[in-house]
């Protein structure tokens, strides 16, 4: 990749500058590259000279000129190097190098943009994991494409990724019990018995519908059953119904999991108690007020946390610690969890728990995604799971479709709040970003079909005269194709799958401009062959991007 090459030669230039006495030996900053917004500033830029100036003293521009004097670039890659402004070093690719990118893609489209940074190491990615107390809501659904796209990015960079959905179904969970109590009240109401939904119960219509289904299936069978036995039966019934619904929603969203892991299995197998014993043996617990506490403050948390309540029931945290011990014991090299915005306070205590177990905390990472706000025009759609006006993911998919939902969910970084415009997502117009990108792919497919009909299909690369690709819009399109491997690598390493939707829009824009100003199927056979190869390369990269974000690549629109 071009960026790796430039980082390598900058590193060598830095060493030579130190040896020559142009820079002090102690300076060794990381080398970071950027893509300039203005193409007049080159294809790749670095602020390395400015960083060196702040560390070593002196003027950034002078240091930049010294670095450039020590650069030793391979022939044919860089056409121009310049030091601009206060010390930015700008690199411009040569046309020959850019044309070689088209040849590289055409020769191996499936491999373009793949690296082996992960070196085959294993990684368990847990995401979505909505509580089994209701349908998957829109805000929870955001984690679906985030996790799925991140998994594909990591796989493209050499990781072996397993996708897991964690079901918090422990019967001692307050939320799970409260849901069973809510269902019990609705069931009794259906049968004419006086019953009130708990004050902090679940008010959604889906609970009423579930009670109606239960009556149809079981009649008054549980009417006079002892309360605890009835609640246990209702827990089992609702769990299956809700988890089945979660699985349908994920499948409809194009998100598949390798494993659905049930919290109850940890309790049944004794793994929760075993994890607590490990914490005790390692000296990270103490007893107070009849409860067992984790010494979380010794490990960076703001306060110690309860592991076992004074009534003997393990806490939510204890189950989570046991779950992550189970993950490590399965042999994964790294763990990544994607959690929703309401779990912010749980991050430090979970990190503390993993460290207390004796695992390297650097092998475990928690990513938080932020809320989603739905709009119809200028009017915001209100959402509140307990108030009963939950907006289900399934409703969103019925409204705008999986492609639009996935694309829109990925348009902002997961750390940012997302405003989802439902009307825009359904528009068949270029202002709709997913339509704009998919239309570029459909247009490419149309060109290639027409070429086939004319007997001018994409030729063998050995017969293509790539030097014919010299129009500014051709080279701009190739520059965008050249960015793909670096975009994948950056998106994977930084865990920023939203970069792929941005890149897809930029690639589509570059293609549309090329198509407008460069006639593909013309009378010049050599030029047609070169441009068809470029069009085919663009289709390959666009398909790869759409595959990463899980959006279809239509042949016609």
N, C-alpha and C positions, 0 to 999 in steps of 0.2 A: 504494500500500500504506500501511496505517495507520502502520507503523513509520517509513517514509520521511517521512511528514507530520509525525510527532511529532519526529523528529530535526531536520527543517527548522525547525519553530517553536521548538525548544529552542535551536538555533543562533542564530536571530534574537533570542531573548530574551537570550542570552548577550551578543550584540553591543550590545543596548540597555542591558543592565546595566553594561557597560563605559563606554558613552557617558554614562550617568547618574552615573558615579563609584561605583557600588555594588560593582564588582569591578575589580581592576587590569588594565591593558591586556595584560600579558604572559601571562596565563593563557589557554590554548586547548587543553584536553584533548579527546581523542576522546569522542564521545557514544555511549554504549553503553546498550542497552535489554535488559530481562529480562522474562520472563513469570512473575509471582509464583506460587508454588506454592499459596498460599491465595487463593482468588477474592475474599475480603474485602479484599484489598490491591490490588484493581483488576485491569485487564486487561494493562496494561503499566506497568513501573516503570523508573526510572533512578536510579543512584547518583551522577549528575553532581555534585550539590551536595557530596557527601562528598569527591569527587576535588578539587573546587575548594577545599574547606576545607583539604585537605592541601597544596595548592599555594600558596594565597593567604593562608592563616591564617583564623581565625574559626571559628564554629560551623556545622556542616553544615546544621542545621535552619534557622538564620537565613538562610544563603545560599540554601537551597531556597525559602524564603518570598519572598526578593527575586526569584529567577528566575521564580517563579510570577506575581509581580506584573507582570512584563514579557511574559508569554505572550500571544500573540494567535492564538487557535485559530479555525478556521472554524466557523461555526454548524452545529450538528447532529451533530458528530462525537464530542465528549467530553461526557459527562454530569457528571462530577465529577473534580476534581483535588484531591489532598490531599498535604501534606507529613507524612510519618510517621516515627516512630522518630528516629534521629540525623540524618536528612536525606534519606531516600528520597522521591522524587516519584512518586506513583501516579496513573495515568490510568485512568478507567473509561469505556468506550464508551457512547454513548447507544443506546437501543433502536432509534431511527430509523436510525442508522448501521448497526447490525447487520442490520436488515431489508433494507437496501440491498445487503448482501453476498449475500443469497439471490437477489435480483433480478439482481445482476451475474453470479452463477454460472449461473443459469437462462438468461440471455441469451447467454452464450458459454462453455459448459462446457469446451470444448477449449482455450480461451485463458487460462482462470483459472489463475493461478500462473506464467504465463510472463513473462519480462522480457527486456531486450536489453542486459544488462550486458556480454556478450561482444562485442557490436557486429559479429557476423559474422566475428570473427577465427578463425583456424584453430588447432587443437590436436591433437597426436598423443598418444594415450594408449596406452602399452604395458603389458600386464599378463598375468599367469599365466606365460607363457614358461618352462614346466617343461623341464628338460634332457631331451634325447632319449635317455635311458638307462633308461627305464622308464615305466610308466603314470603318469598324473597322480595324485598322492597327495592325501589329504584336505587336508593343510596347504597344498599348492600350489593346490588347488581353491578355497580361500577367496578367492583373488584374483579368481576369475571373477565372482561377484556384486558384489564391491567395485568392480571396474573397470567392469562393465556399468552398475551403478546410478549411479556417478559420471559416466559418459559421458552418461547420460540427463539427469542433473541439469544438467550443463554445457550440453547442448543446449537445455534449457528456459530457460536464462538467456542464450541468444544466441550460444553458441559453435558453430562447425562442427567436430565431433569425428570423428577417424578412429581406429579401434581396430586395434591391431597386436599380433601374436603373434610373438615373436622366437625362432627355433630355433637353439640353439647347436650347430651340426652341423659345425664346422670339424674336419677330420681330424687336425689337430695338437693337438687338445684332449686332455689327459691322461684326462679322464673318458670321452670318446668312445672313445679307444683302449682303455682298460681294459674298457669294455663289450664291444667287439669281441673282445678276448682272452677274456672270460668266455664269450661265445657260442661262440667257437672251441672252448674246453674242453668245453662241454656238447655241442657237435656231435660232437666226437671220441668222447666218452663214449657217445653214442647209437649210434655205429658200432663200439663195442667196443674202441676204442683207449684206452690209458692216458693220461689227461690230468687235470691238477689245475686247479681254478679259482684264479686269482691270489689271493694273500692278501688284497688290498684290492679284490677283484672284487665282483660283484653276486650275492648269494645267493638272490634271490627265485625262487619257482616259475615266475614269468612267463618267466624266461630259459630254463628247462628246456622249457617249452611252446613257446617260440620255436624252440629247437633241434629239437624234435620236428617242428614244421611245416616247418622247413628241410630236414630229412631226407626228409620226405614229398614235398616239392616238387623237391628236387635230388638225392636219393639220396646216393651217395658221390662225387659229382662233384668236391668240393673236398678229398678225402681226401689226395691226393698233390700238391696245388697248393702252390707256394712260399708260405711263411708270409705275407709282406707282401701278395702278391696275394690270398691267402685272407682276410686281415684287411680289406683294402680292400673285397672283395666282401661280407663279413659286415657291415661298416659300412653299405654301401649298403642291404643287405637289412633290417637292424635299424632303420635310420633311417626307411625307408618304413613299416614295420610300426608303429613306435612313434608317428610323427607322425600316421599315419592313425587310430591309437587316440586320440591327443590331440584330433584334430578331431571324432571321434565323441563323446567325453566332453563337449566344449564344446557341441556341438549338443544333446546330451541335457540339458545344464544350462541351455539357453536362452541361451547366450553365443555371439554371432556376431562374427567379426573381418572387417574390411575387407581385411586383408592378413596373410599369413603370410610373414615375412621370414626368409630363411635366411642365417646367418652366412657360410656357404661362398661365397655370391655376392660378399661383400666381398673375400675372398681371391682369387677367380677374376678379378675385375675390376681388381685392383690398388689398391683403395681403402684397404686397410690400410697398404700402403707409402706411398700418397699422404698419408694422415693423419700418418704418422710424419715425412714430409718437411716438412709444414707446421709441426709442432712443432719440428723442427730449425731451420727458417728463422726461427721466432719466438724462438729462443734458449732454449727450454725443455727441451733435452736435453743429455746429456753421455755420454761413454763411460767405462766402468770395468769391469775384469776381463773384457773381451771382450764386454760387454753394453751395450745402449743404455738409458739411464735417463731417466725423466721427472723434472724438478725440481719434484716435487709439494710439497715443503716450502715453496717460494716462493709457493705458492698455498693454504696453509692445512692441508695434510696433515701427519701426524706424521712421515712418512718418505718418501724418494724411492721411486719405483716402476719396476720393470723394464718396458720396452717391447719390447725384442728380447733374447731369451736369448743366452747365449754360444755356442749352437749354431746361431744364425741364425733360430730360430723366433720369430714374434711372440707376445707374451704374451696372456693372456686380456684384460688391460686394453687392449692395443693394438687388439684387435678391437672392444671396446666403444666406445673413443674413435672409431674409424672409423665404427661404426654410428651414433653420435650426430651425427657430422659429416654423414653421409648424411641423417639426419633433418632437420637444419637446412637442408641444401642443397636439400631437397625443398620448402622454402618455408614451413614451419609457423611460426606466430607463437610458439607455446609448446609445450613438451614436458613430459609427466608420465609417470614410470615408477612402477609399483607392484611392489615387490620383496618377497621373502619374508624371514623373520627371520634367515636365515643369511647375508644380504648386508649386514649392518650395517657391517662394516669396509670395504666397497667404496664407500660413499657419498662420502666425502671425496675419494678418489682420482678418482672419476668426475667429481665437480664440478670438481676441479682440471684434469682433462683437457679438459673443455668450455671452461673459462676460458682454458686455454693455447692452444686453437684460435682464440681471439679472439671467441667468442660471449659475449653478456651472460648471466652465470650466473643472473640473475633470471628468464630465460625457460625455465629448466630446473628441474624439481622432482622429487624422489624421495620417494615415500611407502613406508613399510615396514609390512607387516602382521605380526602376531605368530602364534604357534603355535595349533594346535587340539588339544584333548584330547577324545577320545571316551569317553563313559561308557555302560554298560548298567546302569541302576540306580546302585548305589554303586561298581561295579567299573569301573576304567579299562581301556580297550582299548589295548594296547601297540602302538606303531608304530616301526619302524626300517627304512628302505629297504634298507640293505645287509645287515641281519640276516635278511632274507627274510620278515618278517612285516608288510610294508607294507600299509596299509589304502588301497585304491584308491578314488578318487572314484566310479568306476562302481559299486562295491559299496555305497557310501553312498546313491547315487541309487536303486539297486534296493531298498534297505532302507527308506528313509523318503520317497523321492520328491523331485523337483526343487523343488517349492514349499516344502516344509519345510526342505530343505537350504539353499536360498537365503535364506529368512527367518531361520533360525538363524545363518547365517554373517554376517548383517547386523545382528544384535541388539546387538553390542558394537562400539565404535570399533576401527578397524583396529590402533591402537596397543596394544590390550588383548589379553591371552590369552583364548581362547574355550573354555569348557567346553560341549561339545555333548552334550545328554542324548538319546540315541537313542530311549529308551522314551517320553519326553515328546513327541518330535517325531512319534510315530505315534498318539498318543492322540486320539480323537474326543471331545474335551471342552474346555470353556472354559479350562482351565488350560494347554492348548497354545496359545501365542500366535498361530500362523498359523491354526489352526482358528478361534479366537475372532474374528480379523479377517475371514476368509473367510465365516464364518457371518453376520456383520453384513451383508456384501454380499448373501448369499443371502436373508436376511430382507427386505432392501430390495426385492430382485427379486420376492419373494413378495407383498409389499404392493402393488407396482405392477401385478403380474398380476391380483391380486384387484380392484384399482381398475378396471382395464380391463374385467374381466368384469362389474363392476357399472355400467359406463358412466360412471365417474368418473375418467377418466385425468387425468394431469397437465395442467392447463389452460394457456392462453396467459398469459404473465406480465402482459399488459395487463389481464387480467380478474381478477387476484388482489388481494385486500385484505390486504396484508402486515401491516397494523396488528393483525390478529387473532393474530399470533405474539407472544404476551406471557407465556406460561408460563415460569417460571424454567428448566425443562429444555429448552425450545425455544431460549431465548436462550443457554444454556450450549452447546448443540450448534452454534449459529451462531457463537459465539465461537471454537469449535474450528475451524470452517470458515474463519473469518477469518484464522487463523494460517497457513494453508497456503502462501500466496505467500511469506511471510517465512521459513517453514521451508525451502522450496525454495531460496530465495536464500542462506540461511545454510549449508545443507548443501552447496551448490555452491561457495560462496566459501571455506568452511573445509575442503572436501574431507572431509565427514563424512556419507557415505551412511547410516550407522546411524541418523541422526536420523529417517529416513523410517519405519523399523519402529517406533520409539518413537511417532512421530506417528500411525501407523496404529492402534496399540493404543489410544491416547488418543481418537482419533476414533471407533473402534468402541465404546469404553466410553461416550462421550457419546451415541452413537446408541442403544445398548441402554437407557440410562437414560431417554432421551426416549420410546422405544417403550413402555417399561414404564408410564410415567406420563402419556402423552399419546395418547389414542385417535385414530388417523389417519382411519379411515373411519367417520365418525359421521353423525348426522342433520343437523348444521349444515353446509350446503353450502359457505358461505364459509370456515368454519374447515377443512373437509376440503380445499378447494382450496389454501389456504395451507400446510397441513401436507404435502400431496402435493408441492407445489413444493419445500418444505424437504427432503423425503425424496429427491426427484429430484436436488437439489443435492448432498446428502450422497453419493448413489451416484456422481455424477460425480467428486467429489473423491476418494472412496475408490478408484475405478477408476484415477484418475491416480496415486495413491500406489502401488497394486499394480503398475501398469505400470512405474513407476520402479524398483521393487525386483525386477521380473521374476517376480511371483507371479500366478497366475491368479485371475480374479474370477468364481467360480462363480455360476450362476443358481439352483441348487438344491443342497442338501446333506442 
